Amino acid sequence: MPSFVISYGVNKGAHYCSGRTNWSGHGEAISSCDEDTEGRFWVSNDEYASQVAFCPYCGKKAPTQPEQGN
């Protein structure tokens, strides 16, 4: 079962969750969710990052929602 931890991010008071999922021999698709200085949430696996509307670990809504693109 995946586990996660909620703590403060790089920005004082910013949202940060991380987790570890154990999949036999495969890398993690997502290992953390971090809030930037503009209130956007980004999920990352330390190689790629994507902006999200909600934290996939705890369900918190991002203060700044992603723009709907083309």
mmCIF file as gemmi writes it, N, C-alpha and C atoms, coordinates in Angstrom:
data_model
loop_
_atom_site.group_PDB
_atom_site.id
_atom_site.type_symbol
_atom_site.label_atom_id
_atom_site.label_alt_id
_atom_site.label_comp_id
_atom_site.label_asym_id
_atom_site.label_entity_id
_atom_site.label_seq_id
_atom_site.pdbx_PDB_ins_code
_atom_site.Cartn_x
_atom_site.Cartn_y
_atom_site.Cartn_z
_atom_site.occupancy
_atom_site.B_iso_or_equiv
_atom_site.pdbx_formal_charge
_atom_site.auth_seq_id
_atom_site.auth_asym_id
_atom_site.pdbx_PDB_model_num
ATOM 1 N N . MET Axp A 1 ? 0.846 -1.172 0 1 0 ? 1 A 1
ATOM 2 C CA . MET Axp A 1 ? 0 0 0 1 0 ? 1 A 1
ATOM 3 C C . MET Axp A 1 ? 0.891 1.234 0 1 0 ? 1 A 1
ATOM 4 N N . PRO Axp A 2 ? 0.574 2.237 -0.857 1 0 ? 2 A 1
ATOM 5 C CA . PRO Axp A 2 ? 1.37 3.463 -0.885 1 0 ? 2 A 1
ATOM 6 C C . PRO Axp A 2 ? 1.286 4.217 0.438 1 0 ? 2 A 1
ATOM 7 N N . SER Axp A 3 ? 2.353 4.922 0.737 1 0 ? 3 A 1
ATOM 8 C CA . SER Axp A 3 ? 2.36 5.756 1.939 1 0 ? 3 A 1
ATOM 9 C C . SER Axp A 3 ? 2.709 7.176 1.523 1 0 ? 3 A 1
ATOM 10 N N . PHE Axp A 4 ? 2.31 8.154 2.345 1 0 ? 4 A 1
ATOM 11 C CA . PHE Axp A 4 ? 2.659 9.526 2.019 1 0 ? 4 A 1
ATOM 12 C C . PHE Axp A 4 ? 2.907 10.307 3.294 1 0 ? 4 A 1
ATOM 13 N N . VAL Axp A 5 ? 3.551 11.457 3.124 1 0 ? 5 A 1
ATOM 14 C CA . VAL Axp A 5 ? 3.832 12.346 4.248 1 0 ? 5 A 1
ATOM 15 C C . VAL Axp A 5 ? 3.476 13.763 3.815 1 0 ? 5 A 1
ATOM 16 N N . ILE Axp A 6 ? 2.88 14.526 4.723 1 0 ? 6 A 1
ATOM 17 C CA . ILE Axp A 6 ? 2.561 15.927 4.449 1 0 ? 6 A 1
ATOM 18 C C . ILE Axp A 6 ? 3.512 16.781 5.269 1 0 ? 6 A 1
ATOM 19 N N . SER Axp A 7 ? 4.18 17.712 4.623 1 0 ? 7 A 1
ATOM 20 C CA . SER Axp A 7 ? 5.086 18.611 5.333 1 0 ? 7 A 1
ATOM 21 C C . SER Axp A 7 ? 5.121 19.936 4.592 1 0 ? 7 A 1
ATOM 22 N N . TYR Axp A 8 ? 5.932 20.862 5.077 1 0 ? 8 A 1
ATOM 23 C CA . TYR Axp A 8 ? 6.053 22.161 4.423 1 0 ? 8 A 1
ATOM 24 C C . TYR Axp A 8 ? 7.044 22.084 3.282 1 0 ? 8 A 1
ATOM 25 N N . GLY Axp A 9 ? 6.73 22.778 2.195 1 0 ? 9 A 1
ATOM 26 C CA . GLY Axp A 9 ? 7.593 22.802 1.025 1 0 ? 9 A 1
ATOM 27 C C . GLY Axp A 9 ? 8.694 23.828 1.15 1 0 ? 9 A 1
ATOM 28 N N . VAL Axp A 10 ? 9.307 24.108 0.029 1 0 ? 10 A 1
ATOM 29 C CA . VAL Axp A 10 ? 10.397 25.08 -0.035 1 0 ? 10 A 1
ATOM 30 C C . VAL Axp A 10 ? 9.893 26.46 0.371 1 0 ? 10 A 1
ATOM 31 N N . ASN Axp A 11 ? 8.683 26.814 -0.041 1 0 ? 11 A 1
ATOM 32 C CA . ASN Axp A 11 ? 8.085 28.098 0.309 1 0 ? 11 A 1
ATOM 33 C C . ASN Axp A 11 ? 7.445 27.971 1.686 1 0 ? 11 A 1
ATOM 34 N N . LYS Axp A 12 ? 7.663 28.935 2.55 1 0 ? 12 A 1
ATOM 35 C CA . LYS Axp A 12 ? 7.129 28.857 3.911 1 0 ? 12 A 1
ATOM 36 C C . LYS Axp A 12 ? 5.612 28.666 3.888 1 0 ? 12 A 1
ATOM 37 N N . GLY Axp A 13 ? 5.156 27.602 4.499 1 0 ? 13 A 1
ATOM 38 C CA . GLY Axp A 13 ? 3.737 27.309 4.568 1 0 ? 13 A 1
ATOM 39 C C . GLY Axp A 13 ? 3.177 26.644 3.326 1 0 ? 13 A 1
ATOM 40 N N . ALA Axp A 14 ? 4.024 26.391 2.338 1 0 ? 14 A 1
ATOM 41 C CA . ALA Axp A 14 ? 3.561 25.781 1.091 1 0 ? 14 A 1
ATOM 42 C C . ALA Axp A 14 ? 3.224 24.31 1.3 1 0 ? 14 A 1
ATOM 43 N N . HIS Axp A 15 ? 2.326 23.824 0.472 1 0 ? 15 A 1
ATOM 44 C CA . HIS Axp A 15 ? 1.901 22.429 0.527 1 0 ? 15 A 1
ATOM 45 C C . HIS Axp A 15 ? 2.966 21.524 -0.081 1 0 ? 15 A 1
ATOM 46 N N . TYR Axp A 16 ? 3.214 20.379 0.55 1 0 ? 16 A 1
ATOM 47 C CA . TYR Axp A 16 ? 4.139 19.384 0.003 1 0 ? 16 A 1
ATOM 48 C C . TYR Axp A 16 ? 3.74 18.004 0.509 1 0 ? 16 A 1
ATOM 49 N N . CYS Axp A 17 ? 3.517 17.078 -0.393 1 0 ? 17 A 1
ATOM 50 C CA . CYS Axp A 17 ? 3.276 15.675 -0.041 1 0 ? 17 A 1
ATOM 51 C C . CYS Axp A 17 ? 4.221 14.823 -0.872 1 0 ? 17 A 1
ATOM 52 N N . SER Axp A 18 ? 4.676 13.735 -0.294 1 0 ? 18 A 1
ATOM 53 C CA . SER Axp A 18 ? 5.48 12.787 -1.067 1 0 ? 18 A 1
ATOM 54 C C . SER Axp A 18 ? 5.056 11.383 -0.693 1 0 ? 18 A 1
ATOM 55 N N . GLY Axp A 19 ? 5.318 10.473 -1.578 1 0 ? 19 A 1
ATOM 56 C CA . GLY Axp A 19 ? 4.931 9.098 -1.313 1 0 ? 19 A 1
ATOM 57 C C . GLY Axp A 19 ? 5.819 8.128 -2.061 1 0 ? 19 A 1
ATOM 58 N N . ARG Axp A 20 ? 5.771 6.906 -1.649 1 0 ? 20 A 1
ATOM 59 C CA . ARG Axp A 20 ? 6.528 5.844 -2.292 1 0 ? 20 A 1
ATOM 60 C C . ARG Axp A 20 ? 5.578 4.716 -2.636 1 0 ? 20 A 1
ATOM 61 N N . THR Axp A 21 ? 5.579 4.341 -3.887 1 0 ? 21 A 1
ATOM 62 C CA . THR Axp A 21 ? 4.783 3.193 -4.313 1 0 ? 21 A 1
ATOM 63 C C . THR Axp A 21 ? 5.747 2.115 -4.767 1 0 ? 21 A 1
ATOM 64 N N . ASN Axp A 22 ? 5.558 0.943 -4.32 1 0 ? 22 A 1
ATOM 65 C CA . ASN Axp A 22 ? 6.45 -0.163 -4.65 1 0 ? 22 A 1
ATOM 66 C C . ASN Axp A 22 ? 5.85 -0.998 -5.779 1 0 ? 22 A 1
ATOM 67 N N . TRP Axp A 23 ? 6.37 -0.791 -6.97 1 0 ? 23 A 1
ATOM 68 C CA . TRP Axp A 23 ? 5.954 -1.573 -8.131 1 0 ? 23 A 1
ATOM 69 C C . TRP Axp A 23 ? 7.171 -2.351 -8.593 1 0 ? 23 A 1
ATOM 70 N N . SER Axp A 24 ? 7.07 -3.638 -8.668 1 0 ? 24 A 1
ATOM 71 C CA . SER Axp A 24 ? 8.185 -4.534 -9.007 1 0 ? 24 A 1
ATOM 72 C C . SER Axp A 24 ? 8.991 -4.056 -10.209 1 0 ? 24 A 1
ATOM 73 N N . GLY Axp A 25 ? 10.138 -3.475 -9.947 1 0 ? 25 A 1
ATOM 74 C CA . GLY Axp A 25 ? 11.066 -3.112 -11 1 0 ? 25 A 1
ATOM 75 C C . GLY Axp A 25 ? 10.707 -1.905 -11.846 1 0 ? 25 A 1
ATOM 76 N N . HIS Axp A 26 ? 9.634 -1.216 -11.531 1 0 ? 26 A 1
ATOM 77 C CA . HIS Axp A 26 ? 9.227 -0.048 -12.321 1 0 ? 26 A 1
ATOM 78 C C . HIS Axp A 26 ? 9.423 1.222 -11.51 1 0 ? 26 A 1
ATOM 79 N N . GLY Axp A 27 ? 9.809 2.288 -12.191 1 0 ? 27 A 1
ATOM 80 C CA . GLY Axp A 27 ? 9.943 3.572 -11.512 1 0 ? 27 A 1
ATOM 81 C C . GLY Axp A 27 ? 8.589 4.166 -11.191 1 0 ? 27 A 1
ATOM 82 N N . GLU Axp A 28 ? 8.582 5.134 -10.309 1 0 ? 28 A 1
ATOM 83 C CA . GLU Axp A 28 ? 7.332 5.782 -9.888 1 0 ? 28 A 1
ATOM 84 C C . GLU Axp A 28 ? 6.879 6.787 -10.934 1 0 ? 28 A 1
ATOM 85 N N . ALA Axp A 29 ? 5.579 6.813 -11.183 1 0 ? 29 A 1
ATOM 86 C CA . ALA Axp A 29 ? 5.019 7.824 -12.079 1 0 ? 29 A 1
ATOM 87 C C . ALA Axp A 29 ? 5 9.169 -11.367 1 0 ? 29 A 1
ATOM 88 N N . ILE Axp A 30 ? 4.656 9.166 -10.076 1 0 ? 30 A 1
ATOM 89 C CA . ILE Axp A 30 ? 4.605 10.375 -9.258 1 0 ? 30 A 1
ATOM 90 C C . ILE Axp A 30 ? 5.218 10.055 -7.9 1 0 ? 30 A 1
ATOM 91 N N . SER Axp A 31 ? 6.126 10.918 -7.444 1 0 ? 31 A 1
ATOM 92 C CA . SER Axp A 31 ? 6.706 10.703 -6.119 1 0 ? 31 A 1
ATOM 93 C C . SER Axp A 31 ? 6.487 11.878 -5.179 1 0 ? 31 A 1
ATOM 94 N N . SER Axp A 32 ? 6.029 13.039 -5.718 1 0 ? 32 A 1
ATOM 95 C CA . SER Axp A 32 ? 5.785 14.183 -4.84 1 0 ? 32 A 1
ATOM 96 C C . SER Axp A 32 ? 4.805 15.163 -5.47 1 0 ? 32 A 1
ATOM 97 N N . CYS Axp A 33 ? 4.195 15.974 -4.624 1 0 ? 33 A 1
ATOM 98 C CA . CYS Axp A 33 ? 3.321 17.067 -5.045 1 0 ? 33 A 1
ATOM 99 C C . CYS Axp A 33 ? 3.771 18.295 -4.259 1 0 ? 33 A 1
ATOM 100 N N . ASP Axp A 34 ? 4.16 19.347 -4.974 1 0 ? 34 A 1
ATOM 101 C CA . ASP Axp A 34 ? 4.743 20.529 -4.345 1 0 ? 34 A 1
ATOM 102 C C . ASP Axp A 34 ? 4.042 21.784 -4.838 1 0 ? 34 A 1
ATOM 103 N N . GLU Axp A 35 ? 3.865 22.759 -3.949 1 0 ? 35 A 1
ATOM 104 C CA . GLU Axp A 35 ? 3.237 24.04 -4.299 1 0 ? 35 A 1
ATOM 105 C C . GLU Axp A 35 ? 4.309 25.072 -4.605 1 0 ? 35 A 1
ATOM 106 N N . ASP Axp A 36 ? 4.151 25.779 -5.717 1 0 ? 36 A 1
ATOM 107 C CA . ASP Axp A 36 ? 5.121 26.827 -6.041 1 0 ? 36 A 1
ATOM 108 C C . ASP Axp A 36 ? 4.691 28.166 -5.442 1 0 ? 36 A 1
ATOM 109 N N . THR Axp A 37 ? 5.449 29.219 -5.699 1 0 ? 37 A 1
ATOM 110 C CA . THR Axp A 37 ? 5.184 30.532 -5.095 1 0 ? 37 A 1
ATOM 111 C C . THR Axp A 37 ? 3.911 31.183 -5.602 1 0 ? 37 A 1
ATOM 112 N N . GLU Axp A 38 ? 3.343 30.681 -6.707 1 0 ? 38 A 1
ATOM 113 C CA . GLU Axp A 38 ? 2.106 31.231 -7.26 1 0 ? 38 A 1
ATOM 114 C C . GLU Axp A 38 ? 0.885 30.392 -6.885 1 0 ? 38 A 1
ATOM 115 N N . GLY Axp A 39 ? 1.059 29.417 -5.98 1 0 ? 39 A 1
ATOM 116 C CA . GLY Axp A 39 ? -0.067 28.608 -5.519 1 0 ? 39 A 1
ATOM 117 C C . GLY Axp A 39 ? -0.452 27.471 -6.44 1 0 ? 39 A 1
ATOM 118 N N . ARG Axp A 40 ? 0.417 27.114 -7.369 1 0 ? 40 A 1
ATOM 119 C CA . ARG Axp A 40 ? 0.141 25.995 -8.274 1 0 ? 40 A 1
ATOM 120 C C . ARG Axp A 40 ? 0.727 24.717 -7.689 1 0 ? 40 A 1
ATOM 121 N N . PHE Axp A 41 ? 0.025 23.603 -7.872 1 0 ? 41 A 1
ATOM 122 C CA . PHE Axp A 41 ? 0.513 22.297 -7.438 1 0 ? 41 A 1
ATOM 123 C C . PHE Axp A 41 ? 1.159 21.594 -8.629 1 0 ? 41 A 1
ATOM 124 N N . TRP Axp A 42 ? 2.329 21.015 -8.378 1 0 ? 42 A 1
ATOM 125 C CA . TRP Axp A 42 ? 3.068 20.276 -9.394 1 0 ? 42 A 1
ATOM 126 C C . TRP Axp A 42 ? 3.363 18.88 -8.87 1 0 ? 42 A 1
ATOM 127 N N . VAL Axp A 43 ? 3.044 17.846 -9.67 1 0 ? 43 A 1
ATOM 128 C CA . VAL Axp A 43 ? 3.432 16.484 -9.333 1 0 ? 43 A 1
ATOM 129 C C . VAL Axp A 43 ? 4.691 16.158 -10.123 1 0 ? 43 A 1
ATOM 130 N N . SER Axp A 44 ? 5.557 15.375 -9.507 1 0 ? 44 A 1
ATOM 131 C CA . SER Axp A 44 ? 6.844 15.093 -10.127 1 0 ? 44 A 1
ATOM 132 C C . SER Axp A 44 ? 7.34 13.708 -9.733 1 0 ? 44 A 1
ATOM 133 N N . ASN Axp A 45 ? 8.196 13.166 -10.583 1 0 ? 45 A 1
ATOM 134 C CA . ASN Axp A 45 ? 8.919 11.94 -10.251 1 0 ? 45 A 1
ATOM 135 C C . ASN Axp A 45 ? 10.422 12.219 -10.272 1 0 ? 45 A 1
ATOM 136 N N . ASP Axp A 46 ? 10.795 13.468 -10.073 1 0 ? 46 A 1
ATOM 137 C CA . ASP Axp A 46 ? 12.172 13.965 -10.083 1 0 ? 46 A 1
ATOM 138 C C . ASP Axp A 46 ? 12.791 13.999 -11.483 1 0 ? 46 A 1
ATOM 139 N N . GLU Axp A 47 ? 12 13.652 -12.501 1 0 ? 47 A 1
ATOM 140 C CA . GLU Axp A 47 ? 12.464 13.75 -13.876 1 0 ? 47 A 1
ATOM 141 C C . GLU Axp A 47 ? 11.511 14.613 -14.701 1 0 ? 47 A 1
ATOM 142 N N . TYR Axp A 48 ? 10.22 14.419 -14.497 1 0 ? 48 A 1
ATOM 143 C CA . TYR Axp A 48 ? 9.179 15.164 -15.197 1 0 ? 48 A 1
ATOM 144 C C . TYR Axp A 48 ? 8.231 15.781 -14.182 1 0 ? 48 A 1
ATOM 145 N N . ALA Axp A 49 ? 7.567 16.883 -14.554 1 0 ? 49 A 1
ATOM 146 C CA . ALA Axp A 49 ? 6.594 17.532 -13.672 1 0 ? 49 A 1
ATOM 147 C C . ALA Axp A 49 ? 5.359 17.939 -14.473 1 0 ? 49 A 1
ATOM 148 N N . SER Axp A 50 ? 4.21 17.895 -13.808 1 0 ? 50 A 1
ATOM 149 C CA . SER Axp A 50 ? 2.944 18.312 -14.416 1 0 ? 50 A 1
ATOM 150 C C . SER Axp A 50 ? 2.132 19.08 -13.389 1 0 ? 50 A 1
ATOM 151 N N . GLN Axp A 51 ? 1.454 20.128 -13.839 1 0 ? 51 A 1
ATOM 152 C CA . GLN Axp A 51 ? 0.588 20.898 -12.956 1 0 ? 51 A 1
ATOM 153 C C . GLN Axp A 51 ? -0.728 20.142 -12.764 1 0 ? 51 A 1
ATOM 154 N N . VAL Axp A 52 ? -1.229 20.126 -11.525 1 0 ? 52 A 1
ATOM 155 C CA . VAL Axp A 52 ? -2.477 19.429 -11.204 1 0 ? 52 A 1
ATOM 156 C C . VAL Axp A 52 ? -3.404 20.337 -10.408 1 0 ? 52 A 1
ATOM 157 N N . ALA Axp A 53 ? -4.687 20.014 -10.416 1 0 ? 53 A 1
ATOM 158 C CA . ALA Axp A 53 ? -5.699 20.791 -9.699 1 0 ? 53 A 1
ATOM 159 C C . ALA Axp A 53 ? -5.818 20.372 -8.242 1 0 ? 53 A 1
ATOM 160 N N . PHE Axp A 54 ? -5.507 19.103 -7.944 1 0 ? 54 A 1
ATOM 161 C CA . PHE Axp A 54 ? -5.611 18.55 -6.592 1 0 ? 54 A 1
ATOM 162 C C . PHE Axp A 54 ? -4.383 17.704 -6.289 1 0 ? 54 A 1
ATOM 163 N N . CYS Axp A 55 ? -4.005 17.637 -5.03 1 0 ? 55 A 1
ATOM 164 C CA . CYS Axp A 55 ? -2.908 16.769 -4.608 1 0 ? 55 A 1
ATOM 165 C C . CYS Axp A 55 ? -3.386 15.316 -4.687 1 0 ? 55 A 1
ATOM 166 N N . PRO Axp A 56 ? -2.655 14.451 -5.386 1 0 ? 56 A 1
ATOM 167 C CA . PRO Axp A 56 ? -3.081 13.062 -5.506 1 0 ? 56 A 1
ATOM 168 C C . PRO Axp A 56 ? -2.917 12.261 -4.21 1 0 ? 56 A 1
ATOM 169 N N . TYR Axp A 57 ? -2.171 12.795 -3.252 1 0 ? 57 A 1
ATOM 170 C CA . TYR Axp A 57 ? -1.945 12.09 -1.993 1 0 ? 57 A 1
ATOM 171 C C . TYR Axp A 57 ? -3.006 12.416 -0.943 1 0 ? 57 A 1
ATOM 172 N N . CYS Axp A 58 ? -3.294 13.7 -0.761 1 0 ? 58 A 1
ATOM 173 C CA . CYS Axp A 58 ? -4.208 14.086 0.326 1 0 ? 58 A 1
ATOM 174 C C . CYS Axp A 58 ? -5.517 14.705 -0.172 1 0 ? 58 A 1
ATOM 175 N N . GLY Axp A 59 ? -5.595 15.039 -1.461 1 0 ? 59 A 1
ATOM 176 C CA . GLY Axp A 59 ? -6.817 15.58 -2.031 1 0 ? 59 A 1
ATOM 177 C C . GLY Axp A 59 ? -7.006 17.079 -1.898 1 0 ? 59 A 1
ATOM 178 N N . LYS Axp A 60 ? -6.024 17.791 -1.333 1 0 ? 60 A 1
ATOM 179 C CA . LYS Axp A 60 ? -6.142 19.241 -1.171 1 0 ? 60 A 1
ATOM 180 C C . LYS Axp A 60 ? -6.209 19.917 -2.543 1 0 ? 60 A 1
ATOM 181 N N . LYS Axp A 61 ? -7.087 20.913 -2.659 1 0 ? 61 A 1
ATOM 182 C CA . LYS Axp A 61 ? -7.244 21.661 -3.906 1 0 ? 61 A 1
ATOM 183 C C . LYS Axp A 61 ? -6.156 22.728 -4.015 1 0 ? 61 A 1
ATOM 184 N N . ALA Axp A 62 ? -5.56 22.852 -5.189 1 0 ? 62 A 1
ATOM 185 C CA . ALA Axp A 62 ? -4.532 23.869 -5.42 1 0 ? 62 A 1
ATOM 186 C C . ALA Axp A 62 ? -5.163 25.255 -5.39 1 0 ? 62 A 1
ATOM 187 N N . PRO Axp A 63 ? -4.531 26.222 -4.712 1 0 ? 63 A 1
ATOM 188 C CA . PRO Axp A 63 ? -5.061 27.582 -4.676 1 0 ? 63 A 1
ATOM 189 C C . PRO Axp A 63 ? -5.199 28.194 -6.07 1 0 ? 63 A 1
ATOM 190 N N . THR Axp A 64 ? -4.262 27.894 -6.964 1 0 ? 64 A 1
ATOM 191 C CA . THR Axp A 64 ? -4.299 28.366 -8.348 1 0 ? 64 A 1
ATOM 192 C C . THR Axp A 64 ? -4.529 27.152 -9.242 1 0 ? 64 A 1
ATOM 193 N N . GLN Axp A 65 ? -5.657 27.138 -9.912 1 0 ? 65 A 1
ATOM 194 C CA . GLN Axp A 65 ? -6.003 26.004 -10.778 1 0 ? 65 A 1
ATOM 195 C C . GLN Axp A 65 ? -5.284 26.08 -12.123 1 0 ? 65 A 1
ATOM 196 N N . PRO Axp A 66 ? -5.018 24.913 -12.729 1 0 ? 66 A 1
ATOM 197 C CA . PRO Axp A 66 ? -4.377 24.906 -14.055 1 0 ? 66 A 1
ATOM 198 C C . PRO Axp A 66 ? -5.277 25.575 -15.087 1 0 ? 66 A 1
ATOM 199 N N . GLU Axp A 67 ? -4.665 26.234 -16.048 1 0 ? 67 A 1
ATOM 200 C CA . GLU Axp A 67 ? -5.429 26.812 -17.147 1 0 ? 67 A 1
ATOM 201 C C . GLU Axp A 67 ? -5.812 25.705 -18.106 1 0 ? 67 A 1
ATOM 202 N N . GLN Axp A 68 ? -7.031 25.761 -18.602 1 0 ? 68 A 1
ATOM 203 C CA . GLN Axp A 68 ? -7.478 24.78 -19.593 1 0 ? 68 A 1
ATOM 204 C C . GLN Axp A 68 ? -6.885 25.163 -20.935 1 0 ? 68 A 1
ATOM 205 N N . GLY Axp A 69 ? -6.053 24.293 -21.468 1 0 ? 69 A 1
ATOM 206 C CA . GLY Axp A 69 ? -5.34 24.608 -22.706 1 0 ? 69 A 1
ATOM 207 C C . GLY Axp A 69 ? -5.955 23.995 -23.943 1 0 ? 69 A 1
ATOM 208 N N . ASN Axp A 70 ? -5.226 24.116 -25.014 1 0 ? 70 A 1
ATOM 209 C CA . ASN Axp A 70 ? -5.682 23.614 -26.304 1 0 ? 70 A 1
ATOM 210 C C . ASN Axp A 70 ? -5.418 22.162 -26.437 1 0 ? 70 A 1
